[in-house]
Amino acid sequence: MNDLLDQLVLAPVILPLLGAGLCLAFGRFAAPQRIISIITLLAVVASAAVLLVRADRHGPQSFNVGGWPAELGISLVADRLSSLLLLISTLVTLCVLLYSIGQGIVEYGRDSPLSVFYPTFLVLSAGVSNAFLSADLFNLFVGFEILLASSYVLITLGGTEARVRSGTIYIIVSLASSALFLIAIASVYAATGTVNFAQLALRLPELPDATATMLQLMLLLTFAVKAAVFPLSAWLPDSYPTAPAPVTAVFAGLLTKVGVYAILRTQTLMFPTHELRTMLLWASILTMVVGILGAVAQSDIKRVLSFTLVSHIGFMLFGIALGTELGVAGAIFYIVHHITVQTTLFLVAGLVEYRSGTTNLDRLGGLARLAPVLAVMFFVPAMNLAGIPPFSGFLGKLALLEAGVDEADWLALVAVAASVITSLLTLYAVAKIWNRAFWQPAGDPEDDTPVPFDPQVQGGSLHGRSGVSTATQRETTWKTDTEGERLPSRMAVPTIALGLVTVALTVFAAPLFSVAERAADELHERTPYIEAVLGDG
């Protein structure tokens, strides 16, 4: 029984890949694709929950693939951090999958298969799981490449001009960061003779300081691109809004967080002395401030949310930069919070686009009266994102602010001030969306004043059907609002379910933060992880 449970670490990676293969085998049949995808992700959620319980009770769970020693082969490790992120990311992935199934049925009928979408979506899930569980740099690289390869397909799904253009930018940036990652891996191996995390934790302190710092910089630069840390974040706001709504949602919730996880794992395990603390603090400050200033300047819901996504990466980096147990625990808690809240908001943006034909704030209005359920679906996660008490966003920020004040040096206090300003401007940004899209009356359909059309933000459909003219969008928006078209339950229910998860994070904030604290303590101790990989000797 114990041997079987030890092998459970493989399940989050293997099951989605098997499910993807089965989906390809049933490529012409829609119903089997949907059933296989749902069952697969349900099984991954269950396995992630078991891994979290075992990791919390018994310490990190390790499995050497193929029976090879960790020094030579591939090891997968589920400790508190990776198990917690694996569980929450798989729950989010499942909700997004159900939303995409609903969108496909509503738009194209029950029997219309999306032969590429479901297997690619499952491969993306496998890549995320592999990245969270990897115990060496090269397997982490493989996890990144799996999720990036599938994201290339998803971000250009439908083949519209805007999606191909933004997808090209995304691919170029991703390939450049992957090339840099390979160079970093080669440099680490040349300097230490290994790429295993546990061995690196023992060997890197033996290197000259200049060499270790250079390796740390190379890895940080690679992961900063993937996490969209300023100034390496310009690609994100132009890439995400053009993708279909469920694709944008899962990208926003997961892909950047894998980069943040890689920074957190490598900094705490391999570089615990924190030589680059000052640089990381400045990066967190600039990411928060520049990102939220970009959000304030936007007039499209998806672009506002994309810039807030960049901005709030700065909060996570702030906790990592502080390096204290409270700071790291606050960062872990905030990652979990942000995965769920940001994904929910992008799904709500997809519902707004479905109902009104656009997410441009210049063309929206009156949705609070015409679609009150949709208004509530936006309001709750929006207030959570802004950090309004008593939501989990407030609790996570409070922990980070307390950790920053405890440091009592001027740069940490500057980061504290930047966090407060960013929170206030986030509230302003979501309040602007609420006021213009939901609260104020809709515009006059007879008004012929031209409204600028931005092809960067058209999209939402799985097959890219929404590229229509300005006049048509204005007419569609008015007609939909006046007739009071109901939201499709197949899309609304998964969004509400994910919204309830964000509320649950608030209700159960105490036990969740307790897990985050134990995870932070485990990261600082390092010994349990090293022993799980290499053995007690």
C-alpha positions in Angstrom: 0.0 0.0 0.0 2.8 2.4 0.9 4.6 1.6 -2.4 1.4 2.5 -4.3 1.0 5.7 -2.4 4.7 6.6 -3.1 4.0 6.2 -6.8 1.0 8.6 -6.6 3.5 11.4 -7.2 3.5 10.3 -10.8 -0.3 10.6 -11.2 -0.6 14.3 -11.8 1.9 14.1 -14.7 1.0 10.7 -16.2 -2.8 10.8 -16.0 -3.3 14.0 -18.2 -0.9 12.6 -20.8 -2.9 9.4 -21.0 -6.1 11.4 -21.1 -4.7 13.5 -24.0 -3.9 10.4 -25.9 -7.4 9.0 -25.4 -8.9 12.3 -26.5 -6.9 12.2 -29.7 -8.2 8.6 -30.3 -11.8 10.0 -30.0 -11.0 13.1 -32.0 -14.2 12.9 -34.1 -16.5 12.4 -31.1 -17.3 15.3 -28.8 -18.9 13.4 -25.9 -16.0 11.0 -25.2 -13.6 13.9 -25.3 -15.5 15.8 -22.7 -16.0 12.8 -20.4 -12.3 11.7 -20.6 -11.1 15.2 -19.9 -13.4 15.7 -16.8 -12.6 12.2 -15.4 -8.8 12.8 -15.9 -8.8 16.1 -14.1 -11.0 14.8 -11.3 -8.5 12.0 -10.7 -5.6 14.5 -10.7 -7.5 16.7 -8.1 -8.0 13.6 -5.9 -4.3 12.6 -6.2 -3.1 16.1 -5.4 -5.3 16.2 -2.3 -3.9 12.9 -1.1 -0.3 14.2 -1.8 -1.0 17.4 0.2 -2.3 15.4 3.2 0.7 13.0 3.1 3.2 15.8 2.6 1.7 17.7 5.6 1.7 14.7 7.9 4.8 12.8 6.8 7.0 15.2 5.0 8.0 15.4 1.3 7.0 12.5 -0.8 9.6 11.5 -3.4 9.6 9.0 -6.3 12.6 8.1 -8.5 11.2 7.4 -12.0 12.4 4.1 -13.5 14.1 3.2 -10.2 17.2 5.2 -11.1 19.1 6.9 -8.2 18.2 10.6 -7.9 21.7 11.6 -8.8 21.3 9.9 -12.3 17.6 9.8 -13.0 14.4 11.9 -12.8 13.0 12.5 -9.3 9.5 13.9 -8.5 9.0 15.4 -5.1 5.7 16.5 -3.5 6.3 18.7 -0.4 3.9 21.1 1.2 4.5 23.9 -1.3 4.3 21.8 -4.5 1.3 19.8 -3.3 -0.6 22.9 -2.3 0.0 24.6 -5.6 -0.7 21.4 -7.5 -4.1 21.0 -5.8 -5.2 24.6 -6.3 -4.0 24.7 -9.9 -5.8 21.5 -10.8 -9.0 22.7 -9.2 -8.8 25.9 -11.3 -7.9 23.8 -14.4 -11.0 21.7 -13.9 -13.3 24.7 -13.5 -11.9 26.2 -16.7 -12.3 23.0 -18.5 -16.0 22.8 -17.5 -16.4 26.5 -18.6 -14.8 25.7 -22.0 -17.0 22.6 -22.4 -20.0 24.8 -21.8 -18.8 27.4 -24.2 -18.2 24.8 -26.9 -21.7 23.4 -26.5 -23.4 26.8 -26.4 -21.6 28.1 -29.5 -21.2 25.0 -31.7 -23.6 22.4 -30.4 -23.4 19.2 -28.4 -21.9 17.1 -31.2 -19.2 19.5 -32.4 -15.8 18.2 -31.4 -12.8 20.4 -30.6 -10.3 17.8 -31.6 -7.2 19.9 -30.7 -8.5 21.8 -27.6 -9.1 19.0 -25.1 -5.9 17.0 -25.6 -3.8 20.2 -25.7 -5.5 21.4 -22.5 -4.6 18.1 -20.8 -1.0 18.3 -21.9 -0.9 21.8 -20.5 -2.1 20.4 -17.1 0.6 17.7 -17.3 3.3 20.4 -17.9 2.2 22.5 -15.0 2.1 19.4 -12.7 5.6 18.3 -13.9 7.0 21.8 -13.2 5.6 21.8 -9.7 6.9 18.3 -8.9 10.3 18.4 -10.6 13.3 17.8 -8.4 16.0 18.9 -11.0 16.6 21.8 -13.3 16.4 19.8 -16.6 13.1 18.1 -15.7 11.8 21.6 -14.7 12.8 22.7 -18.2 10.9 19.8 -19.7 7.9 20.8 -17.7 8.1 24.4 -18.9 8.5 23.2 -22.5 5.4 20.9 -22.2 3.2 23.6 -21.0 4.6 26.2 -23.4 4.2 23.9 -26.4 0.6 23.4 -25.6 0.1 27.1 -24.8 1.4 27.9 -28.3 -1.6 25.9 -29.7 -4.1 27.3 -27.3 -3.2 31.0 -27.7 -3.6 30.9 -31.5 -6.7 28.7 -31.4 -9.1 29.9 -34.1 -6.4 31.4 -36.3 -7.6 35.1 -36.3 -5.1 37.7 -37.3 -5.0 39.2 -33.8 -4.4 35.8 -32.2 -1.7 34.8 -34.6 0.1 38.2 -34.2 0.0 38.1 -30.4 0.8 34.4 -30.4 3.9 35.1 -32.4 5.1 37.6 -29.8 4.4 35.1 -27.0 6.3 32.3 -28.9 9.3 34.5 -29.6 9.6 35.6 -26.0 9.1 32.0 -24.7 11.7 30.6 -27.1 14.2 33.2 -26.0 13.6 32.5 -22.3 13.9 28.7 -23.0 17.2 29.2 -24.7 18.4 31.2 -21.8 17.2 28.5 -19.4 19.2 25.9 -21.3 22.3 28.1 -21.1 21.7 28.5 -17.4 21.3 24.7 -16.9 24.5 24.0 -18.9 26.4 26.6 -16.8 25.1 25.1 -13.5 26.1 21.6 -14.6 29.5 22.8 -15.7 30.1 24.4 -12.3 28.7 21.7 -10.0 28.4 18.5 -12.0 24.7 18.1 -11.3 21.3 19.6 -12.0 19.5 17.9 -9.1 18.0 20.4 -6.7 19.1 18.5 -3.5 22.6 18.1 -4.7 22.8 21.7 -5.8 21.7 22.8 -2.4 24.8 21.0 -1.0 27.3 22.0 -3.8 26.5 25.6 -4.6 27.7 27.0 -1.3 31.2 25.5 -2.1 31.5 27.6 -5.3 33.2 31.0 -5.3 30.7 33.8 -4.5 31.0 35.4 -8.0 30.3 32.1 -9.7 27.3 31.3 -7.5 25.9 34.9 -8.0 26.2 34.6 -11.8 24.3 31.3 -11.8 21.7 32.8 -9.6 21.3 35.8 -11.9 20.9 33.5 -15.0 18.2 31.5 -13.4 16.4 34.5 -12.0 16.4 36.2 -15.4 14.9 33.1 -17.0 12.2 32.7 -14.4 11.5 36.5 -14.4 10.5 36.3 -18.1 8.2 33.4 -17.5 6.7 35.1 -14.4 6.3 38.5 -16.2 8.4 40.4 -13.7 9.1 44.0 -14.8 10.9 45.0 -17.0 10.4 41.6 -18.7 6.6 41.7 -18.6 5.7 43.8 -21.7 4.8 40.6 -23.7 1.9 39.6 -21.4 -0.7 42.4 -21.8 -0.6 42.1 -25.6 -0.7 38.2 -25.7 -3.3 37.1 -23.2 -6.4 39.3 -24.1 -6.7 38.0 -27.7 -6.9 34.3 -26.7 -10.3 32.5 -26.1 -11.8 33.3 -22.7 -11.0 29.9 -21.0 -7.5 29.9 -22.5 -6.8 33.4 -21.2 -8.2 32.4 -17.8 -6.0 29.4 -17.3 -3.0 31.3 -18.6 -3.6 34.1 -16.2 -4.1 31.7 -13.3 -1.3 29.3 -13.9 1.5 30.1 -16.3 3.0 33.1 -14.6 2.7 31.3 -11.2 4.9 28.5 -12.4 7.6 31.1 -13.0 7.0 32.5 -9.5 7.2 29.0 -8.1 10.5 28.4 -9.8 11.9 31.6 -8.3 10.7 30.6 -4.9 12.0 27.1 -5.1 15.5 28.0 -6.4 16.0 31.0 -4.1 15.0 29.1 -0.9 16.7 25.8 -1.7 19.7 26.6 -3.8 20.5 30.2 -2.8 19.4 30.7 0.8 21.9 33.4 1.6 19.9 35.8 -0.6 22.7 37.8 -2.1 20.3 39.5 -4.6 17.7 40.7 -2.0 18.0 44.3 -3.0 17.6 43.6 -6.7 14.5 41.4 -6.0 12.9 44.1 -3.8 13.4 46.7 -6.5 12.0 44.3 -9.1 8.9 43.7 -6.9 8.4 47.5 -6.3 8.6 48.3 -10.0 6.4 45.3 -11.0 3.7 46.4 -8.7 3.7 50.1 -9.5 4.3 50.0 -13.3 1.8 47.1 -13.8 -1.0 48.9 -11.9 -0.4 52.2 -13.7 -0.8 50.3 -16.9 -4.1 48.8 -15.6 -5.5 52.2 -14.7 -4.8 53.5 -18.2 -6.8 50.8 -20.0 -10.3 50.9 -21.3 -10.9 47.2 -21.9 -11.7 44.7 -19.2 -9.3 42.0 -20.4 -6.4 44.5 -20.7 -7.1 45.9 -17.3 -7.0 42.4 -15.8 -3.8 41.6 -17.7 -2.0 44.6 -16.3 -3.3 43.8 -12.8 -2.0 40.3 -13.3 1.5 41.7 -13.9 1.2 44.1 -11.0 0.2 41.5 -8.4 3.2 39.3 -9.4 5.1 42.0 -7.5 3.4 41.1 -4.2 4.6 37.5 -4.5 8.1 38.6 -5.4 8.0 41.0 -2.4 7.6 38.1 0.0 10.3 36.0 -1.7 12.7 39.0 -1.7 12.2 39.5 2.1 13.2 35.8 2.6 11.8 35.6 6.2 9.4 32.8 7.1 6.5 35.3 7.4 7.3 36.8 4.1 7.6 33.5 2.3 4.4 32.2 4.0 2.6 35.4 2.9 3.9 34.9 -0.7 2.6 31.3 -0.7 -0.8 32.3 0.6 -1.0 35.1 -2.0 -0.1 32.8 -4.8 -3.0 30.5 -3.9 -5.3 33.5 -3.6 -4.3 35.0 -6.9 -4.5 31.8 -8.9 -8.2 31.5 -8.0 -9.2 35.2 -8.1 -7.5 36.2 -11.4 -8.9 33.1 -13.2 -12.4 33.8 -11.9 -12.2 37.4 -13.2 -11.1 36.4 -16.6 -13.9 33.8 -16.8 -16.3 36.6 -15.8 -14.8 38.8 -18.6 -15.6 36.0 -21.0 -19.2 35.9 -19.8 -19.4 39.7 -20.3 -18.1 39.3 -23.8 -20.5 36.5 -24.6 -23.5 38.5 -23.4 -22.6 41.9 -24.8 -20.3 41.1 -27.7 -17.4 43.1 -26.3 -15.2 43.8 -23.3 -14.5 47.4 -24.3 -15.7 49.7 -21.5 -16.7 52.4 -24.1 -19.4 50.0 -25.4 -20.7 48.6 -22.1 -23.1 49.7 -19.4 -26.1 48.8 -17.3 -25.1 45.2 -16.6 -25.8 45.4 -12.9 -29.5 45.9 -13.7 -29.7 43.7 -16.8 -27.6 40.8 -15.5 -27.4 41.1 -11.7 -26.0 37.6 -11.3 -23.1 38.5 -13.6 -22.6 41.7 -11.6 -22.2 39.7 -8.3 -19.9 37.2 -10.1 -17.6 40.1 -10.9 -18.0 42.2 -7.7 -16.9 39.5 -5.2 -13.6 38.5 -6.8 -12.9 42.1 -7.8 -13.1 43.2 -4.2 -11.0 40.2 -3.3 -8.3 41.2 -5.8 -8.3 44.8 -4.5 -7.7 43.5 -0.9 -10.9 44.7 0.7 -11.4 43.1 4.2 -12.2 40.4 5.1 -11.3 38.7 1.8 -8.2 36.5 1.3 -6.6 39.2 -0.7 -6.5 41.5 2.3 -5.2 38.7 4.6 -2.4 37.8 2.2 -1.4 41.5 1.7 -1.5 42.0 5.5 0.9 39.2 6.1 3.3 40.6 3.4 3.0 44.2 4.9 3.7 42.9 8.4 6.8 41.0 7.1 8.0 44.1 5.4 7.6 46.3 8.5 9.4 43.7 10.6 12.5 44.1 8.4 12.6 47.8 9.3 15.1 48.8 6.6 14.3 51.6 4.2 13.9 49.5 1.0 11.5 47.1 2.7 9.5 50.1 3.9 9.5 51.5 0.3 8.1 48.1 -0.9 5.4 48.3 1.9 4.4 51.8 0.6 4.4 50.5 -3.0 2.1 47.6 -1.9 -0.4 50.0 -0.3 -0.4 52.3 -3.3 -0.8 49.3 -5.6 -3.8 48.0 -3.6 -5.5 51.4 -3.7 -5.0 51.7 -7.5 -6.2 48.1 -8.0 -9.4 49.2 -6.2 -9.6 52.2 -8.5 -9.1 49.9 -11.6 -11.8 47.4 -10.7 -14.1 50.3 -9.6 -13.7 51.8 -13.0 -14.8 48.5 -14.6 -17.7 48.3 -12.2 -18.9 51.8 -12.8 -18.6 51.8 -16.6 -19.6 48.3 -17.4 -22.1 47.5 -14.6 -23.4 50.6 -12.9 -23.8 53.4 -15.3 -26.5 53.2 -18.0 -25.8 51.7 -21.4 -25.0 54.1 -24.2 -27.6 55.2 -26.8 -27.8 52.7 -29.7 -28.7 55.6 -32.1 -25.4 57.3 -31.2 -23.2 57.2 -34.3 -20.1 58.5 -32.6 -17.2 56.3 -33.8 -15.7 54.2 -31.1 -12.1 53.1 -31.7 -11.8 49.4 -32.4 -8.8 47.6 -31.0 -8.1 44.3 -32.7 -5.8 43.3 -29.9 -8.8 42.6 -27.6 -11.3 40.9 -29.9 -11.8 37.3 -29.1 -13.4 35.0 -26.5 -14.7 32.3 -28.8 -12.9 29.0 -28.9 -12.8 29.3 -32.7 -12.3 33.1 -32.9 -15.8 34.0 -34.2 -16.1 37.4 -32.6 -14.1 39.5 -35.1 -17.0 41.9 -36.1 -17.2 45.5 -37.1 -17.6 48.4 -34.7 -21.2 49.1 -35.8 -22.2 45.5 -35.5 -20.7 45.2 -32.0 -22.5 48.4 -30.9 -25.8 47.0 -32.3 -25.2 43.6 -30.7 -24.4 45.1 -27.3 -27.6 47.2 -27.3 -29.8 44.4 -28.5 -28.5 41.9 -26.0 -28.9 44.3 -23.1 -32.4 45.4 -24.0 -33.7 41.9 -24.5 -32.1 40.7 -21.3 -30.6 37.5 -22.7 -29.8 35.0 -19.9 -26.4 33.8 -19.2 -25.7 30.2 -20.3 -25.7 28.0 -17.2 -23.0 25.7 -18.7 -20.6 28.7 -18.6 -21.9 30.5 -15.5 -22.0 27.5 -13.1 -18.2 26.7 -13.4 -17.5 30.5 -12.9 -19.7 30.6 -9.8 -18.1 27.4 -8.5 -14.6 29.0 -8.8 -15.9 32.2 -7.3 -17.1 30.1 -4.3 -13.5 28.7 -4.0 -12.2 32.2 -3.7 -14.8 32.8 -0.9 -13.8 29.5 0.7 -10.2 30.7 0.9 -11.4 33.5 3.1 -13.6 31.3 5.3 -10.8 28.8 5.8 -8.0 31.4 5.7 -6.6 30.3 9.1 -5.9 26.7 8.3 -4.7 27.6 4.8 -2.2 30.2 6.2 -1.1 27.6 8.7 -0.2 25.2 5.9 1.6 28.1 4.2 3.6 28.8 7.3 4.5 25.1 7.6 5.5 25.1 3.9 7.7 28.2 4.5 9.3 26.6 7.5 10.0 23.5 5.5 11.6 25.6 2.7 13.9 27.4 5.1 14.9 24.2 6.8 15.8 22.5 3.5 16.9 19.3 5.2 13.5 17.4 4.7 13.6 18.1 1.0 17.2 17.1 0.6 16.7 13.9 2.6 13.5 13.0 0.7 15.5 13.1 -2.6 18.9 11.8 -1.6 18.0 9.7 1.5 19.0 10.1 5.1 22.6 9.6 4.3 
